[in-house]
Amino acid sequence: MASFIEFLQNNPLYIAGIVLLIVFIIISLLKKAVKLLVLVVILIVAYSYYLNDSFDSYQISVDPLQSFENKASELIDKAKG
């Protein structure tokens, strides 16, 4: 390891190359992280839209049942009284 460090100290061009390689690797990892973050945000938005849509369809199916129940209870009250 010491000979490698000495080699790099004697050849500054190799140091620049290694630094550039490290910078490119870091940039590549950041780009992948951003793409992953965008994908996660898209999935969360799509899932929340799906949940909202399914909740709305549930409310639509429950409303007629409640109105039917209310009318049935009114008819029962009229029949009793």
PDB file of N, CA, C and O in Angstrom:
ATOM      1  N   MET A   1       0.822  -1.193   0.000  1.00  0.00           N
ATOM      2  CA  MET A   1       0.000   0.000   0.000  1.00  0.00           C
ATOM      3  C   MET A   1       0.863   1.253   0.000  1.00  0.00           C
ATOM      4  O   MET A   1       0.541   2.247  -0.650  1.00  0.00           O
ATOM      5  N   ALA A   2       1.951   1.191   0.730  1.00  0.00           N
ATOM      6  CA  ALA A   2       2.846   2.346   0.800  1.00  0.00           C
ATOM      7  C   ALA A   2       3.461   2.630  -0.567  1.00  0.00           C
ATOM      8  O   ALA A   2       3.650   3.787  -0.940  1.00  0.00           O
ATOM      9  N   SER A   3       3.773   1.563  -1.318  1.00  0.00           N
ATOM     10  CA  SER A   3       4.366   1.779  -2.640  1.00  0.00           C
ATOM     11  C   SER A   3       3.345   2.409  -3.588  1.00  0.00           C
ATOM     12  O   SER A   3       3.708   3.204  -4.455  1.00  0.00           O
ATOM     13  N   PHE A   4       2.079   2.057  -3.421  1.00  0.00           N
ATOM     14  CA  PHE A   4       1.035   2.648  -4.259  1.00  0.00           C
ATOM     15  C   PHE A   4       0.884   4.137  -3.959  1.00  0.00           C
ATOM     16  O   PHE A   4       0.751   4.945  -4.878  1.00  0.00           O
ATOM     17  N   ILE A   5       0.904   4.502  -2.677  1.00  0.00           N
ATOM     18  CA  ILE A   5       0.807   5.918  -2.300  1.00  0.00           C
ATOM     19  C   ILE A   5       2.014   6.682  -2.819  1.00  0.00           C
ATOM     20  O   ILE A   5       1.883   7.810  -3.294  1.00  0.00           O
ATOM     21  N   GLU A   6       3.179   6.075  -2.731  1.00  0.00           N
ATOM     22  CA  GLU A   6       4.385   6.718  -3.277  1.00  0.00           C
ATOM     23  C   GLU A   6       4.271   6.906  -4.775  1.00  0.00           C
ATOM     24  O   GLU A   6       4.664   7.940  -5.316  1.00  0.00           O
ATOM     25  N   PHE A   7       3.730   5.897  -5.442  1.00  0.00           N
ATOM     26  CA  PHE A   7       3.559   5.974  -6.893  1.00  0.00           C
ATOM     27  C   PHE A   7       2.636   7.136  -7.247  1.00  0.00           C
ATOM     28  O   PHE A   7       2.901   7.884  -8.188  1.00  0.00           O
ATOM     29  N   LEU A   8       1.540   7.284  -6.480  1.00  0.00           N
ATOM     30  CA  LEU A   8       0.614   8.381  -6.751  1.00  0.00           C
ATOM     31  C   LEU A   8       1.245   9.740  -6.453  1.00  0.00           C
ATOM     32  O   LEU A   8       0.994  10.712  -7.166  1.00  0.00           O
ATOM     33  N   GLN A   9       2.050   9.807  -5.417  1.00  0.00           N
ATOM     34  CA  GLN A   9       2.697  11.076  -5.081  1.00  0.00           C
ATOM     35  C   GLN A   9       3.708  11.483  -6.138  1.00  0.00           C
ATOM     36  O   GLN A   9       3.928  12.673  -6.364  1.00  0.00           O
ATOM     37  N   ASN A  10       4.320  10.510  -6.780  1.00  0.00           N
ATOM     38  CA  ASN A  10       5.310  10.813  -7.819  1.00  0.00           C
ATOM     39  C   ASN A  10       4.665  11.139  -9.156  1.00  0.00           C
ATOM     40  O   ASN A  10       5.299  11.762 -10.007  1.00  0.00           O
ATOM     41  N   ASN A  11       3.404  10.727  -9.362  1.00  0.00           N
ATOM     42  CA  ASN A  11       2.703  10.954 -10.630  1.00  0.00           C
ATOM     43  C   ASN A  11       1.381  11.678 -10.372  1.00  0.00           C
ATOM     44  O   ASN A  11       0.360  11.024 -10.162  1.00  0.00           O
ATOM     45  N   PRO A  12       1.379  12.992 -10.381  1.00  0.00           N
ATOM     46  CA  PRO A  12       0.154  13.747 -10.088  1.00  0.00           C
ATOM     47  C   PRO A  12      -0.949  13.533 -11.131  1.00  0.00           C
ATOM     48  O   PRO A  12      -2.121  13.768 -10.838  1.00  0.00           O
ATOM     49  N   LEU A  13      -0.599  13.101 -12.318  1.00  0.00           N
ATOM     50  CA  LEU A  13      -1.611  12.844 -13.339  1.00  0.00           C
ATOM     51  C   LEU A  13      -2.515  11.682 -12.923  1.00  0.00           C
ATOM     52  O   LEU A  13      -3.718  11.708 -13.181  1.00  0.00           O
ATOM     53  N   TYR A  14      -1.950  10.684 -12.293  1.00  0.00           N
ATOM     54  CA  TYR A  14      -2.748   9.561 -11.811  1.00  0.00           C
ATOM     55  C   TYR A  14      -3.663   9.992 -10.652  1.00  0.00           C
ATOM     56  O   TYR A  14      -4.784   9.500 -10.523  1.00  0.00           O
ATOM     57  N   ILE A  15      -3.176  10.908  -9.819  1.00  0.00           N
ATOM     58  CA  ILE A  15      -4.024  11.424  -8.741  1.00  0.00           C
ATOM     59  C   ILE A  15      -5.250  12.127  -9.336  1.00  0.00           C
ATOM     60  O   ILE A  15      -6.374  11.937  -8.870  1.00  0.00           O
ATOM     61  N   ALA A  16      -5.018  12.937 -10.367  1.00  0.00           N
ATOM     62  CA  ALA A  16      -6.131  13.633 -11.024  1.00  0.00           C
ATOM     63  C   ALA A  16      -7.108  12.622 -11.632  1.00  0.00           C
ATOM     64  O   ALA A  16      -8.324  12.804 -11.559  1.00  0.00           O
ATOM     65  N   GLY A  17      -6.576  11.571 -12.222  1.00  0.00           N
ATOM     66  CA  GLY A  17      -7.429  10.538 -12.808  1.00  0.00           C
ATOM     67  C   GLY A  17      -8.268   9.834 -11.759  1.00  0.00           C
ATOM     68  O   GLY A  17      -9.454   9.588 -11.978  1.00  0.00           O
ATOM     69  N   ILE A  18      -7.672   9.511 -10.632  1.00  0.00           N
ATOM     70  CA  ILE A  18      -8.414   8.833  -9.566  1.00  0.00           C
ATOM     71  C   ILE A  18      -9.480   9.760  -8.981  1.00  0.00           C
ATOM     72  O   ILE A  18     -10.591   9.325  -8.679  1.00  0.00           O
ATOM     73  N   VAL A  19      -9.135  11.040  -8.823  1.00  0.00           N
ATOM     74  CA  VAL A  19     -10.105  12.005  -8.311  1.00  0.00           C
ATOM     75  C   VAL A  19     -11.279  12.132  -9.270  1.00  0.00           C
ATOM     76  O   VAL A  19     -12.432  12.156  -8.838  1.00  0.00           O
ATOM     77  N   LEU A  20     -10.998  12.214 -10.573  1.00  0.00           N
ATOM     78  CA  LEU A  20     -12.078  12.295 -11.557  1.00  0.00           C
ATOM     79  C   LEU A  20     -12.940  11.035 -11.538  1.00  0.00           C
ATOM     80  O   LEU A  20     -14.164  11.113 -11.649  1.00  0.00           O
ATOM     81  N   LEU A  21     -12.306   9.888 -11.397  1.00  0.00           N
ATOM     82  CA  LEU A  21     -13.055   8.636 -11.328  1.00  0.00           C
ATOM     83  C   LEU A  21     -13.986   8.616 -10.109  1.00  0.00           C
ATOM     84  O   LEU A  21     -15.137   8.192 -10.214  1.00  0.00           O
ATOM     85  N   ILE A  22     -13.499   9.063  -8.982  1.00  0.00           N
ATOM     86  CA  ILE A  22     -14.323   9.120  -7.768  1.00  0.00           C
ATOM     87  C   ILE A  22     -15.473  10.105  -7.946  1.00  0.00           C
ATOM     88  O   ILE A  22     -16.597   9.827  -7.527  1.00  0.00           O
ATOM     89  N   VAL A  23     -15.202  11.247  -8.560  1.00  0.00           N
ATOM     90  CA  VAL A  23     -16.259  12.246  -8.794  1.00  0.00           C
ATOM     91  C   VAL A  23     -17.331  11.679  -9.719  1.00  0.00           C
ATOM     92  O   VAL A  23     -18.522  11.867  -9.475  1.00  0.00           O
ATOM     93  N   PHE A  24     -16.917  10.986 -10.779  1.00  0.00           N
ATOM     94  CA  PHE A  24     -17.887  10.402 -11.706  1.00  0.00           C
ATOM     95  C   PHE A  24     -18.718   9.310 -11.034  1.00  0.00           C
ATOM     96  O   PHE A  24     -19.910   9.180 -11.308  1.00  0.00           O
ATOM     97  N   ILE A  25     -18.108   8.545 -10.176  1.00  0.00           N
ATOM     98  CA  ILE A  25     -18.846   7.504  -9.452  1.00  0.00           C
ATOM     99  C   ILE A  25     -19.879   8.150  -8.527  1.00  0.00           C
ATOM    100  O   ILE A  25     -21.016   7.684  -8.447  1.00  0.00           O
ATOM    101  N   ILE A  26     -19.491   9.215  -7.834  1.00  0.00           N
ATOM    102  CA  ILE A  26     -20.425   9.905  -6.942  1.00  0.00           C
ATOM    103  C   ILE A  26     -21.582  10.508  -7.731  1.00  0.00           C
ATOM    104  O   ILE A  26     -22.733  10.420  -7.304  1.00  0.00           O
ATOM    105  N   ILE A  27     -21.289  11.120  -8.875  1.00  0.00           N
ATOM    106  CA  ILE A  27     -22.342  11.706  -9.713  1.00  0.00           C
ATOM    107  C   ILE A  27     -23.285  10.614 -10.211  1.00  0.00           C
ATOM    108  O   ILE A  27     -24.501  10.804 -10.239  1.00  0.00           O
ATOM    109  N   SER A  28     -22.730   9.481 -10.600  1.00  0.00           N
ATOM    110  CA  SER A  28     -23.553   8.369 -11.073  1.00  0.00           C
ATOM    111  C   SER A  28     -24.474   7.863  -9.965  1.00  0.00           C
ATOM    112  O   SER A  28     -25.647   7.588 -10.215  1.00  0.00           O
ATOM    113  N   LEU A  29     -23.961   7.740  -8.758  1.00  0.00           N
ATOM    114  CA  LEU A  29     -24.794   7.292  -7.637  1.00  0.00           C
ATOM    115  C   LEU A  29     -25.894   8.303  -7.315  1.00  0.00           C
ATOM    116  O   LEU A  29     -27.019   7.917  -6.995  1.00  0.00           O
ATOM    117  N   LEU A  30     -25.573   9.591  -7.400  1.00  0.00           N
ATOM    118  CA  LEU A  30     -26.583  10.621  -7.153  1.00  0.00           C
ATOM    119  C   LEU A  30     -27.689  10.579  -8.216  1.00  0.00           C
ATOM    120  O   LEU A  30     -28.866  10.747  -7.895  1.00  0.00           O
ATOM    121  N   LYS A  31     -27.311  10.356  -9.474  1.00  0.00           N
ATOM    122  CA  LYS A  31     -28.304  10.273 -10.534  1.00  0.00           C
ATOM    123  C   LYS A  31     -29.233   9.085 -10.314  1.00  0.00           C
ATOM    124  O   LYS A  31     -30.443   9.194 -10.515  1.00  0.00           O
ATOM    125  N   LYS A  32     -28.675   7.960  -9.904  1.00  0.00           N
ATOM    126  CA  LYS A  32     -29.513   6.796  -9.634  1.00  0.00           C
ATOM    127  C   LYS A  32     -30.427   7.046  -8.447  1.00  0.00           C
ATOM    128  O   LYS A  32     -31.578   6.609  -8.448  1.00  0.00           O
ATOM    129  N   ALA A  33     -29.926   7.744  -7.435  1.00  0.00           N
ATOM    130  CA  ALA A  33     -30.741   8.050  -6.260  1.00  0.00           C
ATOM    131  C   ALA A  33     -31.893   8.977  -6.639  1.00  0.00           C
ATOM    132  O   ALA A  33     -33.011   8.805  -6.152  1.00  0.00           O
ATOM    133  N   VAL A  34     -31.631   9.949  -7.494  1.00  0.00           N
ATOM    134  CA  VAL A  34     -32.688  10.865  -7.931  1.00  0.00           C
ATOM    135  C   VAL A  34     -33.741  10.112  -8.736  1.00  0.00           C
ATOM    136  O   VAL A  34     -34.938  10.341  -8.559  1.00  0.00           O
ATOM    137  N   LYS A  35     -33.304   9.215  -9.619  1.00  0.00           N
ATOM    138  CA  LYS A  35     -34.264   8.432 -10.395  1.00  0.00           C
ATOM    139  C   LYS A  35     -35.119   7.557  -9.480  1.00  0.00           C
ATOM    140  O   LYS A  35     -36.324   7.424  -9.692  1.00  0.00           O
ATOM    141  N   LEU A  36     -34.505   6.972  -8.482  1.00  0.00           N
ATOM    142  CA  LEU A  36     -35.251   6.153  -7.536  1.00  0.00           C
ATOM    143  C   LEU A  36     -36.246   7.001  -6.753  1.00  0.00           C
ATOM    144  O   LEU A  36     -37.376   6.575  -6.514  1.00  0.00           O
ATOM    145  N   LEU A  37     -35.831   8.196  -6.354  1.00  0.00           N
ATOM    146  CA  LEU A  37     -36.714   9.100  -5.619  1.00  0.00           C
ATOM    147  C   LEU A  37     -37.910   9.512  -6.476  1.00  0.00           C
ATOM    148  O   LEU A  37     -39.038   9.562  -5.985  1.00  0.00           O
ATOM    149  N   VAL A  38     -37.670   9.805  -7.739  1.00  0.00           N
ATOM    150  CA  VAL A  38     -38.760  10.178  -8.646  1.00  0.00           C
ATOM    151  C   VAL A  38     -39.729   9.005  -8.801  1.00  0.00           C
ATOM    152  O   VAL A  38     -40.944   9.201  -8.795  1.00  0.00           O
ATOM    153  N   LEU A  39     -39.207   7.805  -8.937  1.00  0.00           N
ATOM    154  CA  LEU A  39     -40.057   6.630  -9.070  1.00  0.00           C
ATOM    155  C   LEU A  39     -40.904   6.417  -7.814  1.00  0.00           C
ATOM    156  O   LEU A  39     -42.088   6.097  -7.913  1.00  0.00           O
ATOM    157  N   VAL A  40     -40.314   6.590  -6.656  1.00  0.00           N
ATOM    158  CA  VAL A  40     -41.059   6.428  -5.404  1.00  0.00           C
ATOM    159  C   VAL A  40     -42.151   7.482  -5.293  1.00  0.00           C
ATOM    160  O   VAL A  40     -43.268   7.166  -4.884  1.00  0.00           O
ATOM    161  N   VAL A  41     -41.853   8.714  -5.646  1.00  0.00           N
ATOM    162  CA  VAL A  41     -42.869   9.776  -5.590  1.00  0.00           C
ATOM    163  C   VAL A  41     -44.015   9.473  -6.551  1.00  0.00           C
ATOM    164  O   VAL A  41     -45.180   9.664  -6.205  1.00  0.00           O
ATOM    165  N   ILE A  42     -43.693   9.006  -7.749  1.00  0.00           N
ATOM    166  CA  ILE A  42     -44.740   8.659  -8.721  1.00  0.00           C
ATOM    167  C   ILE A  42     -45.614   7.528  -8.184  1.00  0.00           C
ATOM    168  O   ILE A  42     -46.837   7.570  -8.319  1.00  0.00           O
ATOM    169  N   LEU A  43     -44.990   6.520  -7.578  1.00  0.00           N
ATOM    170  CA  LEU A  43     -45.762   5.412  -7.025  1.00  0.00           C
ATOM    171  C   LEU A  43     -46.651   5.859  -5.867  1.00  0.00           C
ATOM    172  O   LEU A  43     -47.787   5.399  -5.749  1.00  0.00           O
ATOM    173  N   ILE A  44     -46.157   6.734  -5.025  1.00  0.00           N
ATOM    174  CA  ILE A  44     -46.962   7.233  -3.908  1.00  0.00           C
ATOM    175  C   ILE A  44     -48.153   8.042  -4.417  1.00  0.00           C
ATOM    176  O   ILE A  44     -49.264   7.899  -3.907  1.00  0.00           O
ATOM    177  N   VAL A  45     -47.928   8.885  -5.413  1.00  0.00           N
ATOM    178  CA  VAL A  45     -49.024   9.681  -5.980  1.00  0.00           C
ATOM    179  C   VAL A  45     -50.053   8.769  -6.635  1.00  0.00           C
ATOM    180  O   VAL A  45     -51.256   8.968  -6.468  1.00  0.00           O
ATOM    181  N   ALA A  46     -49.591   7.777  -7.375  1.00  0.00           N
ATOM    182  CA  ALA A  46     -50.517   6.852  -8.032  1.00  0.00           C
ATOM    183  C   ALA A  46     -51.314   6.058  -7.008  1.00  0.00           C
ATOM    184  O   ALA A  46     -52.511   5.840  -7.191  1.00  0.00           O
ATOM    185  N   TYR A  47     -50.676   5.629  -5.949  1.00  0.00           N
ATOM    186  CA  TYR A  47     -51.372   4.862  -4.915  1.00  0.00           C
ATOM    187  C   TYR A  47     -52.397   5.730  -4.182  1.00  0.00           C
ATOM    188  O   TYR A  47     -53.498   5.272  -3.875  1.00  0.00           O
ATOM    189  N   SER A  48     -52.035   6.972  -3.905  1.00  0.00           N
ATOM    190  CA  SER A  48     -52.999   7.853  -3.228  1.00  0.00           C
ATOM    191  C   SER A  48     -54.181   8.154  -4.146  1.00  0.00           C
ATOM    192  O   SER A  48     -55.312   8.259  -3.673  1.00  0.00           O
ATOM    193  N   TYR A  49     -53.940   8.292  -5.442  1.00  0.00           N
ATOM    194  CA  TYR A  49     -55.041   8.488  -6.386  1.00  0.00           C
ATOM    195  C   TYR A  49     -55.931   7.252  -6.412  1.00  0.00           C
ATOM    196  O   TYR A  49     -57.157   7.365  -6.447  1.00  0.00           O
ATOM    197  N   TYR A  50     -55.319   6.081  -6.395  1.00  0.00           N
ATOM    198  CA  TYR A  50     -56.090   4.832  -6.383  1.00  0.00           C
ATOM    199  C   TYR A  50     -56.944   4.739  -5.119  1.00  0.00           C
ATOM    200  O   TYR A  50     -58.116   4.368  -5.183  1.00  0.00           O
ATOM    201  N   LEU A  51     -56.357   5.076  -3.980  1.00  0.00           N
ATOM    202  CA  LEU A  51     -57.120   5.017  -2.732  1.00  0.00           C
ATOM    203  C   LEU A  51     -58.269   6.014  -2.739  1.00  0.00           C
ATOM    204  O   LEU A  51     -59.370   5.693  -2.292  1.00  0.00           O
ATOM    205  N   ASN A  52     -58.024   7.213  -3.238  1.00  0.00           N
ATOM    206  CA  ASN A  52     -59.072   8.230  -3.305  1.00  0.00           C
ATOM    207  C   ASN A  52     -60.189   7.779  -4.242  1.00  0.00           C
ATOM    208  O   ASN A  52     -61.367   7.954  -3.929  1.00  0.00           O
ATOM    209  N   ASP A  53     -59.834   7.208  -5.375  1.00  0.00           N
ATOM    210  CA  ASP A  53     -60.824   6.748  -6.339  1.00  0.00           C
ATOM    211  C   ASP A  53     -61.651   5.601  -5.761  1.00  0.00           C
ATOM    212  O   ASP A  53     -62.869   5.568  -5.932  1.00  0.00           O
ATOM    213  N   SER A  54     -60.999   4.668  -5.082  1.00  0.00           N
ATOM    214  CA  SER A  54     -61.753   3.554  -4.492  1.00  0.00           C
ATOM    215  C   SER A  54     -62.636   4.042  -3.355  1.00  0.00           C
ATOM    216  O   SER A  54     -63.726   3.506  -3.158  1.00  0.00           O
ATOM    217  N   PHE A  55     -62.194   5.049  -2.597  1.00  0.00           N
ATOM    218  CA  PHE A  55     -63.029   5.612  -1.528  1.00  0.00           C
ATOM    219  C   PHE A  55     -64.251   6.296  -2.113  1.00  0.00           C
ATOM    220  O   PHE A  55     -65.352   6.171  -1.577  1.00  0.00           O
ATOM    221  N   ASP A  56     -64.062   7.025  -3.222  1.00  0.00           N
ATOM    222  CA  ASP A  56     -65.201   7.683  -3.855  1.00  0.00           C
ATOM    223  C   ASP A  56     -66.214   6.663  -4.367  1.00  0.00           C
ATOM    224  O   ASP A  56     -67.420   6.860  -4.219  1.00  0.00           O
ATOM    225  N   SER A  57     -65.738   5.585  -4.963  1.00  0.00           N
ATOM    226  CA  SER A  57     -66.668   4.570  -5.462  1.00  0.00           C
ATOM    227  C   SER A  57     -67.365   3.881  -4.304  1.00  0.00           C
ATOM    228  O   SER A  57     -68.520   3.475  -4.435  1.00  0.00           O
ATOM    229  N   TYR A  58     -66.682   3.742  -3.165  1.00  0.00           N
ATOM    230  CA  TYR A  58     -67.328   3.167  -1.981  1.00  0.00           C
ATOM    231  C   TYR A  58     -68.424   4.102  -1.478  1.00  0.00           C
ATOM    232  O   TYR A  58     -69.512   3.649  -1.121  1.00  0.00           O
ATOM    233  N   GLN A  59     -68.141   5.404  -1.448  1.00  0.00           N
ATOM    234  CA  GLN A  59     -69.147   6.363  -0.995  1.00  0.00           C
ATOM    235  C   GLN A  59     -70.357   6.360  -1.922  1.00  0.00           C
ATOM    236  O   GLN A  59     -71.493   6.481  -1.464  1.00  0.00           O
ATOM    237  N   ILE A  60     -70.118   6.221  -3.222  1.00  0.00           N
ATOM    238  CA  ILE A  60     -71.225   6.191  -4.182  1.00  0.00           C
ATOM    239  C   ILE A  60     -72.087   4.958  -3.941  1.00  0.00           C
ATOM    240  O   ILE A  60     -73.310   5.035  -4.052  1.00  0.00           O
ATOM    241  N   SER A  61     -71.476   3.826  -3.614  1.00  0.00           N
ATOM    242  CA  SER A  61     -72.253   2.613  -3.394  1.00  0.00           C
ATOM    243  C   SER A  61     -72.944   2.620  -2.035  1.00  0.00           C
ATOM    244  O   SER A  61     -73.950   1.931  -1.864  1.00  0.00           O
ATOM    245  N   VAL A  62     -72.438   3.373  -1.066  1.00  0.00           N
ATOM    246  CA  VAL A  62     -73.036   3.410   0.267  1.00  0.00           C
ATOM    247  C   VAL A  62     -74.205   4.397   0.313  1.00  0.00           C
ATOM    248  O   VAL A  62     -75.182   4.143   1.017  1.00  0.00           O
ATOM    249  N   ASP A  63     -74.135   5.505  -0.410  1.00  0.00           N
ATOM    250  CA  ASP A  63     -75.190   6.521  -0.373  1.00  0.00           C
ATOM    251  C   ASP A  63     -76.562   5.972  -0.760  1.00  0.00           C
ATOM    252  O   ASP A  63     -77.523   6.244  -0.041  1.00  0.00           O
ATOM    253  N   PRO A  64     -76.715   5.218  -1.849  1.00  0.00           N
ATOM    254  CA  PRO A  64     -78.058   4.684  -2.159  1.00  0.00           C
ATOM    255  C   PRO A  64     -78.559   3.731  -1.074  1.00  0.00           C
ATOM    256  O   PRO A  64     -79.756   3.687  -0.792  1.00  0.00           O
ATOM    257  N   LEU A  65     -77.661   2.980  -0.473  1.00  0.00           N
ATOM    258  CA  LEU A  65     -78.088   2.073   0.591  1.00  0.00           C
ATOM    259  C   LEU A  65     -78.599   2.847   1.802  1.00  0.00           C
ATOM    260  O   LEU A  65     -79.577   2.443   2.431  1.00  0.00           O
ATOM    261  N   GLN A  66     -77.945   3.952   2.127  1.00  0.00           N
ATOM    262  CA  GLN A  66     -78.395   4.755   3.260  1.00  0.00           C
ATOM    263  C   GLN A  66     -79.738   5.411   2.966  1.00  0.00           C
ATOM    264  O   GLN A  66     -80.610   5.463   3.833  1.00  0.00           O
ATOM    265  N   SER A  67     -79.903   5.908   1.753  1.00  0.00           N
ATOM    266  CA  SER A  67     -81.182   6.527   1.413  1.00  0.00           C
ATOM    267  C   SER A  67     -82.292   5.473   1.395  1.00  0.00           C
ATOM    268  O   SER A  67     -83.419   5.757   1.800  1.00  0.00           O
ATOM    269  N   PHE A  68     -81.983   4.266   0.929  1.00  0.00           N
ATOM    270  CA  PHE A  68     -82.957   3.182   0.952  1.00  0.00           C
ATOM    271  C   PHE A  68     -83.328   2.831   2.390  1.00  0.00           C
ATOM    272  O   PHE A  68     -84.496   2.596   2.699  1.00  0.00           O
ATOM    273  N   GLU A  69     -82.328   2.798   3.260  1.00  0.00           N
ATOM    274  CA  GLU A  69     -82.585   2.501   4.672  1.00  0.00           C
ATOM    275  C   GLU A  69     -83.458   3.593   5.304  1.00  0.00           C
ATOM    276  O   GLU A  69     -84.377   3.297   6.068  1.00  0.00           O
ATOM    277  N   ASN A  70     -83.164   4.848   4.981  1.00  0.00           N
ATOM    278  CA  ASN A  70     -83.969   5.953   5.522  1.00  0.00           C
ATOM    279  C   ASN A  70     -85.420   5.868   5.049  1.00  0.00           C
ATOM    280  O   ASN A  70     -86.344   6.064   5.838  1.00  0.00           O
ATOM    281  N   LYS A  71     -85.621   5.575   3.762  1.00  0.00           N
ATOM    282  CA  LYS A  71     -86.986   5.473   3.237  1.00  0.00           C
ATOM    283  C   LYS A  71     -87.720   4.290   3.853  1.00  0.00           C
ATOM    284  O   LYS A  71     -88.913   4.361   4.150  1.00  0.00           O
ATOM    285  N   ALA A  72     -86.976   3.195   4.039  1.00  0.00           N
ATOM    286  CA  ALA A  72     -87.606   2.018   4.646  1.00  0.00           C
ATOM    287  C   ALA A  72     -88.020   2.320   6.083  1.00  0.00           C
ATOM    288  O   ALA A  72     -89.103   1.920   6.510  1.00  0.00           O
ATOM    289  N   SER A  73     -87.175   3.017   6.827  1.00  0.00           N
ATOM    290  CA  SER A  73     -87.534   3.347   8.202  1.00  0.00           C
ATOM    291  C   SER A  73     -88.714   4.322   8.243  1.00  0.00           C
ATOM    292  O   SER A  73     -89.549   4.229   9.143  1.00  0.00           O
ATOM    293  N   GLU A  74     -88.799   5.250   7.295  1.00  0.00           N
ATOM    294  CA  GLU A  74     -89.943   6.164   7.218  1.00  0.00           C
ATOM    295  C   GLU A  74     -91.229   5.395   6.941  1.00  0.00           C
ATOM    296  O   GLU A  74     -92.266   5.671   7.544  1.00  0.00           O
ATOM    297  N   LEU A  75     -91.156   4.428   6.026  1.00  0.00           N
ATOM    298  CA  LEU A  75     -92.352   3.645   5.691  1.00  0.00           C
ATOM    299  C   LEU A  75     -92.790   2.809   6.892  1.00  0.00           C
ATOM    300  O   LEU A  75     -93.985   2.660   7.150  1.00  0.00           O
ATOM    301  N   ILE A  76     -91.811   2.263   7.627  1.00  0.00           N
ATOM    302  CA  ILE A  76     -92.150   1.485   8.816  1.00  0.00           C
ATOM    303  C   ILE A  76     -92.809   2.375   9.863  1.00  0.00           C
ATOM    304  O   ILE A  76     -93.794   1.983  10.488  1.00  0.00           O
ATOM    305  N   ASP A  77     -92.258   3.584  10.053  1.00  0.00           N
ATOM    306  CA  ASP A  77     -92.837   4.518  11.022  1.00  0.00           C
ATOM    307  C   ASP A  77     -94.275   4.913  10.618  1.00  0.00           C
ATOM    308  O   ASP A  77     -95.158   5.024  11.469  1.00  0.00           O
ATOM    309  N   LYS A  78     -94.491   5.120   9.314  1.00  0.00           N
ATOM    310  CA  LYS A  78     -95.839   5.469   8.841  1.00  0.00           C
ATOM    311  C   LYS A  78     -96.799   4.298   9.036  1.00  0.00           C
ATOM    312  O   LYS A  78     -97.969   4.494   9.365  1.00  0.00           O
ATOM    313  N   ALA A  79     -96.301   3.092   8.832  1.00  0.00           N
ATOM    314  CA  ALA A  79     -97.163   1.906   8.991  1.00  0.00           C
ATOM    315  C   ALA A  79     -97.531   1.691  10.453  1.00  0.00           C
ATOM    316  O   ALA A  79     -98.640   1.251  10.756  1.00  0.00           O
ATOM    317  N   LYS A  80     -96.611   1.998  11.359  1.00  0.00           N
ATOM    318  CA  LYS A  80     -96.874   1.834  12.784  1.00  0.00           C
ATOM    319  C   LYS A  80     -97.820   2.934  13.300  1.00  0.00           C
ATOM    320  O   LYS A  80     -98.675   2.681  14.149  1.00  0.00           O
ATOM    321  N   GLY A  81     -97.661   4.094  12.798  1.00  0.00           N
ATOM    322  CA  GLY A  81     -98.355   5.205  13.400  1.00  0.00           C
ATOM    323  C   GLY A  81     -99.459   5.712  12.610  1.00  0.00           C
ATOM    324  O   GLY A  81    -100.128   6.661  13.021  1.00  0.00           O
TER     325      GLY A  81
END
